[in-house]
Amino acid sequence: MEALNSIVGAINGVVWGPLMLVLILGVGFFLQVGLKFMPILKLGTGFGLLFKGREGQGEGQISPFNALMTSLSATIGTGNIAGVATAVFLGGPGALFWMWMTALVGMATKYAEAVLAVKYREKDELGNFVGGPMYYIKNGLGAKWAWLGFAFALFGAIAAFGIGNGVQANGVAQVLEANFGLNTSITGVVLMILTAAVILGGITRIGAVAGKLVPFMAVSYIVAGLLVLLINIGGIGDALSLVFTHAFTPSAAEGGFAGAAVWAAIRFGVARGVFSNEAGLGSAPIAHAAASTKGPVNQGLVAMLGTFIDTIIVCSITGLAIIASGAWTSGESGAALTSLAFETSLPGLGGYLIAIALSIFAFTTILGWSFYGEKCVGYLLGHKVLIVYRIAWIVMIYFGATADLGFIWLLADTLNAMMAIPNLIALALLSPIVFKLTKEFFASGGASEEGGTTPAE
């Protein structure tokens, strides 16, 4: 077991290492340039479509709004609380700047993923729309690339049980036990019941729950974070100065902070940014493929907002709260650092707020990733195994809440990164299609598009 752990650890160091981060940023920047920075320039258009997209506008199971909320349910999670704190702890305040840069190129990546997901989606045997990297690889690149789609689905199916299930359940159980003394077994059972009530209803119910819970939890966390920033308003100017200064110059040791080189700020800012918003990993387009949208570009404009909301808004509030409150020099890391920042500003309340936020964020991540994993399994084995998959998913929650997940976390984290490789290859090869559809859409003044549904084979 120790040898296996070492092997997986070595692979993890490669797939989450500099080459992978350069690949993710490189493809994102290539897409952003190819799109002539449209995802940034048309941000307002995206929000306009999001507001209009609360109701279905074409063929699909869920509204464009609920598709975005489903993808956000999987991305707004522990990465926004613990991930940002870890990036600042290891890379200094400058890491936040590089998280922003990751998000700006990641908007183009997320846009392209959704455009291709809708363009090349299929109807399965049950009449439901299915899509994502495995489908745009198969239908867009042809049979000779089918093995790449198979690889994505395999990595996604296995990684989902760890990164989207066991690890999340474990996080909820640990934080509730630490703050409220709740037994981990009780947490496991409650999470199983709540999850079963949602996922057994399929994407329609997942989308409906996400459409209500995600906006509520995101707005609540943002309001709490803004309150912390308001309390520390005198330190916000200095905090922003630290972010921009240490993005390009080393951070000196201070208090419990050990100091960090510029490379550390870049490395951890980019890595945690990608971990948080999942741009390039290929997970979000699986949800966007189910949207009842007018066409690929319409949904792409909505999808790119996920990266903006997740990183530019939510992660920024966490990072600035940690820096402006002075907690970043305490020596704490992860969720404990964010909790300290909030508790320092809101004594007797801040720590509990973070515990509750982490729990809700992790629960919605379980819901979002259940759908991602389900579609990967369905692609590999067909829809008949999905009820077995859902039951296994529910059982895994209890195991995750009560067990030591050291190796499972490492394996899932490794496979999670490996999902990105086939997806990024497909995005690069299919980029001319994305550019063409985008040009035609805006040349026609944003007229309705064809949905691009491919019949199931």
C-alpha positions in Angstrom: 0.0 0.0 0.0 2.9 2.3 0.8 4.4 1.7 -2.6 1.1 2.4 -4.3 0.7 5.6 -2.3 4.2 6.6 -3.5 3.5 5.9 -7.1 0.2 7.8 -7.1 1.9 10.6 -5.2 4.6 10.9 -7.9 2.0 11.0 -10.6 0.0 13.6 -8.7 3.2 15.8 -8.6 3.3 15.6 -12.4 -0.3 16.1 -13.3 -0.7 19.0 -10.9 2.8 20.3 -11.6 4.0 23.3 -13.7 3.4 21.6 -17.1 -0.3 21.0 -16.3 -0.7 24.5 -15.0 1.0 25.9 -18.1 -1.2 23.7 -20.3 -4.4 24.9 -18.7 -3.4 28.6 -18.8 -2.0 28.2 -22.3 -5.1 26.7 -23.8 -7.2 29.3 -21.9 -5.1 32.2 -23.2 -5.2 30.8 -26.7 -9.0 30.6 -26.6 -9.2 34.1 -25.1 -7.1 35.6 -27.9 -8.9 33.6 -30.6 -12.2 34.9 -29.3 -10.7 38.4 -29.3 -11.3 38.7 -25.5 -15.1 38.4 -26.1 -15.7 36.6 -22.8 -14.4 39.6 -20.9 -15.9 42.2 -23.2 -19.3 40.5 -23.3 -19.6 39.9 -19.5 -22.7 42.1 -19.3 -24.3 40.2 -22.2 -23.8 37.0 -20.3 -25.5 38.3 -17.1 -28.4 39.6 -19.3 -28.8 36.1 -20.7 -28.6 34.6 -17.3 -31.4 36.7 -16.0 -33.5 35.8 -19.1 -32.5 32.1 -18.8 -34.5 31.4 -15.6 -37.0 29.7 -18.0 -36.2 27.2 -20.7 -35.7 28.6 -24.2 -35.3 25.5 -26.3 -34.8 21.7 -26.1 -33.3 20.4 -22.8 -34.2 19.2 -19.3 -33.2 22.2 -17.3 -33.2 26.0 -17.8 -29.9 27.8 -18.7 -30.0 29.4 -15.2 -30.3 26.0 -13.5 -27.6 24.6 -15.7 -25.2 27.3 -14.4 -26.4 26.8 -10.8 -25.7 23.0 -11.2 -22.2 23.7 -12.4 -21.7 26.3 -9.7 -23.0 23.8 -7.1 -19.9 21.7 -7.9 -17.4 24.6 -8.1 -18.4 26.8 -5.2 -17.2 24.6 -2.4 -14.2 24.0 -0.2 -11.9 25.6 -2.7 -13.5 29.0 -2.1 -12.9 28.8 1.6 -10.1 26.3 2.3 -8.4 26.5 -1.1 -8.0 30.3 -1.2 -6.6 30.3 2.4 -4.1 27.6 1.4 -3.0 29.6 -1.6 -2.4 32.7 0.5 -0.7 30.6 3.3 1.7 29.0 0.8 2.1 31.7 -1.8 1.5 34.9 0.1 -1.0 37.7 -0.8 0.3 37.7 -4.4 -1.4 34.3 -5.0 -4.8 36.0 -5.1 -3.6 38.1 -8.1 -2.7 34.9 -10.0 -6.1 33.4 -9.1 -7.6 36.4 -10.8 -5.5 35.8 -13.9 -6.5 32.2 -14.0 -10.1 33.2 -13.9 -9.8 35.7 -16.7 -8.4 33.1 -19.1 -10.6 30.4 -17.6 -13.7 32.3 -18.7 -12.8 31.6 -22.3 -12.1 27.9 -21.5 -15.5 27.5 -19.7 -17.2 29.4 -22.6 -15.6 27.0 -25.2 -16.5 23.9 -23.1 -20.2 24.9 -23.0 -20.4 25.8 -26.7 -19.0 22.4 -27.7 -21.1 20.6 -25.1 -24.4 22.0 -26.6 -23.1 21.7 -30.2 -22.2 18.0 -30.0 -24.7 16.8 -27.3 -26.8 13.7 -27.9 -30.2 12.3 -26.8 -29.8 9.1 -24.8 -32.1 6.0 -24.8 -34.4 7.8 -22.3 -34.7 10.9 -24.5 -32.5 13.0 -22.2 -29.8 15.3 -23.5 -26.2 14.2 -22.6 -23.0 15.9 -23.4 -19.6 17.0 -22.2 -16.0 16.3 -23.3 -16.6 12.6 -24.1 -19.3 13.5 -26.5 -17.6 16.5 -28.2 -14.5 14.3 -28.6 -16.5 11.5 -30.2 -18.8 13.6 -32.3 -16.4 16.5 -33.0 -13.1 14.7 -33.5 -14.4 11.4 -34.9 -13.9 7.7 -34.2 -10.1 7.8 -34.2 -10.2 10.0 -31.1 -12.9 7.9 -29.3 -10.3 6.5 -26.9 -9.7 10.0 -25.6 -13.4 10.4 -24.7 -13.3 7.0 -23.0 -10.3 8.1 -21.0 -12.1 11.3 -19.8 -15.2 9.3 -18.8 -13.2 6.7 -16.9 -11.1 9.3 -15.0 -14.3 11.3 -14.3 -16.3 8.3 -13.1 -13.7 7.3 -10.5 -12.6 10.8 -9.5 -16.2 11.8 -8.8 -16.5 9.3 -5.9 -13.5 10.9 -4.2 -13.2 14.6 -5.0 -17.0 15.1 -5.3 -18.3 12.7 -2.7 -16.1 11.1 0.0 -13.8 14.1 0.5 -16.8 16.5 0.7 -18.7 14.3 3.1 -15.5 14.0 5.2 -15.1 17.8 5.2 -18.7 18.3 6.4 -18.4 15.7 9.1 -15.1 17.1 10.5 -16.2 20.7 10.6 -19.5 19.9 12.3 -17.8 17.7 14.8 -15.2 20.4 15.6 -17.7 23.3 15.9 -20.9 21.7 17.1 -19.7 18.3 18.6 -21.9 16.4 16.1 -20.9 12.7 15.7 -19.5 11.9 12.3 -21.9 8.9 11.9 -24.9 11.1 12.4 -23.6 13.6 9.8 -23.0 10.7 7.4 -26.6 9.4 7.8 -28.2 12.8 7.4 -26.1 13.6 4.3 -27.1 10.2 2.8 -30.8 11.0 3.3 -30.6 14.5 2.0 -28.6 13.5 -1.1 -30.8 10.5 -1.9 -33.9 12.8 -1.8 -32.3 15.0 -4.5 -30.2 12.7 -6.8 -32.8 10.0 -7.2 -34.9 12.5 -9.0 -32.2 13.0 -11.7 -30.9 16.2 -13.3 -34.3 17.9 -13.2 -34.4 17.7 -9.4 -30.7 18.4 -9.0 -31.1 21.5 -11.2 -34.2 22.7 -9.2 -32.4 22.3 -5.8 -29.2 23.9 -7.1 -31.3 26.8 -8.6 -32.6 27.7 -5.2 -29.8 26.6 -2.8 -26.7 27.9 -4.8 -27.9 31.5 -5.1 -28.9 31.6 -1.5 -25.6 30.2 -0.1 -23.5 32.3 -2.5 -25.3 35.5 -1.6 -25.2 34.7 2.1 -21.5 34.1 2.0 -20.8 37.2 0.0 -22.8 39.3 2.4 -20.9 37.9 5.4 -17.6 38.4 3.6 -18.5 42.0 2.7 -19.4 42.6 6.4 -15.9 41.4 7.4 -14.4 43.6 4.7 -16.4 46.6 6.0 -15.2 46.0 9.5 -11.7 45.9 8.2 -12.2 48.7 5.7 -9.1 50.6 6.8 -7.0 47.6 5.8 -8.4 47.0 2.3 -6.1 49.5 0.6 -3.1 47.9 2.2 -4.5 44.4 1.3 -4.8 45.3 -2.3 -1.3 46.8 -2.3 0.1 43.5 -0.9 -1.8 41.5 -3.5 -0.3 43.4 -6.5 3.1 43.9 -4.9 3.7 40.3 -4.0 2.4 39.0 -7.3 5.7 40.1 -8.7 8.1 40.4 -5.7 8.8 37.9 -3.0 6.8 38.0 0.2 8.9 38.4 3.3 8.4 36.3 6.4 6.0 38.0 8.8 4.5 36.7 12.1 3.5 33.0 11.4 3.9 33.5 7.7 7.1 31.9 6.5 7.5 34.0 3.4 7.2 33.0 -0.3 8.9 33.4 -3.6 7.1 34.8 -6.7 7.0 31.4 -8.2 5.1 30.1 -5.1 2.5 32.9 -5.6 2.1 31.9 -9.2 2.1 28.2 -8.6 -0.4 28.1 -5.7 -2.5 30.9 -7.1 -3.0 29.2 -10.4 -3.4 25.7 -8.9 -6.0 26.7 -6.3 -7.7 28.9 -8.9 -8.1 25.9 -11.3 -9.2 23.7 -8.4 -11.9 26.2 -7.4 -13.4 27.1 -10.7 -12.6 23.9 -12.6 -12.1 25.7 -15.9 -10.4 23.2 -18.2 -11.2 20.1 -16.2 -14.2 19.3 -18.3 -16.8 18.9 -15.6 -19.1 21.9 -16.0 -20.0 21.3 -19.7 -21.7 18.0 -18.6 -24.3 20.1 -16.8 -24.5 22.8 -19.5 -25.3 20.1 -22.1 -28.6 19.5 -20.4 -29.7 23.1 -20.7 -32.9 24.1 -22.7 -31.0 26.8 -24.5 -31.4 28.5 -27.9 -28.0 27.3 -29.0 -24.3 26.7 -28.2 -23.2 30.4 -28.0 -26.1 31.4 -25.8 -25.2 28.7 -23.2 -21.5 29.5 -23.6 -22.1 33.1 -22.6 -24.0 31.9 -19.5 -21.5 29.2 -18.6 -18.5 31.6 -18.6 -20.1 33.5 -15.7 -19.4 30.5 -13.5 -15.7 31.2 -13.5 -16.3 34.9 -12.9 -18.7 34.3 -10.0 -16.6 31.6 -8.4 -13.2 33.2 -8.5 -13.5 36.9 -9.2 -16.3 37.4 -6.7 -16.4 34.6 -4.1 -12.7 33.8 -3.9 -11.7 37.5 -3.9 -13.9 38.1 -0.9 -12.3 35.2 1.0 -8.8 36.3 0.1 -9.2 39.9 0.9 -10.9 39.1 4.2 -7.9 37.0 5.2 -5.4 39.6 4.2 -7.2 42.7 5.4 -7.9 41.2 8.8 -4.2 40.4 9.2 -5.0 36.7 9.8 -2.7 35.7 6.9 0.3 36.2 9.2 -1.1 33.9 11.9 0.5 30.7 10.7 -2.9 29.0 10.2 -3.8 27.4 6.9 -6.8 26.0 5.1 -10.3 26.5 6.4 -8.9 27.3 9.9 -7.3 30.4 8.4 -10.6 31.6 6.8 -12.4 30.8 10.0 -9.9 32.9 12.0 -10.3 35.9 9.7 -14.1 35.8 10.1 -13.9 35.1 13.9 -11.5 37.9 14.4 -13.9 40.3 12.7 -17.1 38.8 14.0 -16.3 37.3 17.5 -18.5 34.5 18.6 -20.1 34.2 15.2 -17.5 34.2 12.4 -16.2 30.7 13.1 -19.8 29.2 13.1 -20.6 31.1 9.8 -17.6 29.4 8.1 -18.6 26.0 9.5 -22.1 26.3 8.1 -20.9 27.7 4.8 -18.4 24.9 4.4 -21.2 22.3 5.1 -23.6 23.8 2.6 -21.0 24.3 0.0 -19.7 20.7 0.3 -23.3 19.3 0.2 -24.1 21.1 -3.1 -20.7 19.9 -4.5 -21.9 16.3 -3.7 -25.0 17.0 -5.7 -23.2 18.6 -8.7 -20.6 15.9 -8.9 -23.2 13.1 -8.6 -24.5 14.2 -12.0 -21.0 14.5 -13.5 -20.0 11.0 -12.4 -23.4 9.6 -13.5 -23.0 10.9 -17.0 -19.4 9.5 -17.2 -20.7 6.1 -16.0 -23.6 6.3 -18.4 -21.2 7.0 -21.3 -19.1 3.9 -20.4 -21.8 1.4 -19.4 -25.2 2.7 -20.5 -28.2 4.1 -18.7 -29.2 0.7 -17.1 -26.5 0.9 -14.5 -27.4 4.4 -13.3 -29.7 3.3 -10.5 -26.8 1.1 -9.2 -24.5 4.1 -9.5 -26.8 6.3 -7.5 -27.1 3.8 -4.7 -23.3 3.4 -4.6 -23.0 7.2 -4.5 -25.3 7.4 -1.5 -23.5 4.7 0.4 -20.1 6.3 -0.3 -21.2 9.4 1.6 -21.4 7.5 4.9 -18.0 5.9 4.2 -16.5 9.3 3.4 -18.0 11.0 6.5 -16.6 8.4 8.9 -13.4 7.0 7.4 -9.8 8.1 6.9 -9.6 9.2 3.2 -5.8 9.9 2.9 -5.2 7.6 -0.1 -8.7 8.1 -1.7 -8.1 11.9 -1.6 -4.7 11.5 -3.3 -6.1 9.1 -6.0 -9.2 11.3 -6.7 -7.1 14.5 -6.9 -4.8 12.8 -9.4 -7.6 11.5 -11.6 -9.3 14.9 -11.3 -6.3 16.5 -12.9 -6.0 13.7 -15.5 -9.6 14.6 -16.7 -8.2 17.9 -17.9 -5.7 16.3 -20.4 -8.2 14.8 -22.9 -10.5 17.8 -22.4 -7.7 20.4 -23.2 -6.6 18.5 -26.3 -10.2 18.5 -27.6 -10.6 22.2 -26.8 -7.5 23.1 -28.8 -8.4 20.9 -31.8 -12.0 22.0 -31.9 -11.2 25.7 -31.3 -11.9 26.6 -35.0 -15.5 25.4 -34.4 -15.9 27.6 -31.3 -14.4 30.6 -33.2 -16.7 30.0 -36.2 -19.9 29.7 -34.2 -19.1 32.7 -32.1 -18.3 34.9 -35.2 -21.6 33.8 -36.8 -23.6 34.5 -33.7 -22.4 38.0 -33.2 -22.4 38.8 -37.0 -26.1 37.9 -37.0 -26.8 40.2 -34.0 -27.2 37.3 -31.5 -30.0 35.6 -33.4 -31.3 32.2 -32.4 -29.0 29.3 -33.2 -29.4 25.7 -34.0 -29.0 23.5 -30.9 -26.6 21.2 -32.6 -28.0 17.9 -31.2 -26.3 14.8 -32.5 -28.4 11.6 -32.6 -27.2 8.8 -30.3 -25.4 6.1 -32.1 
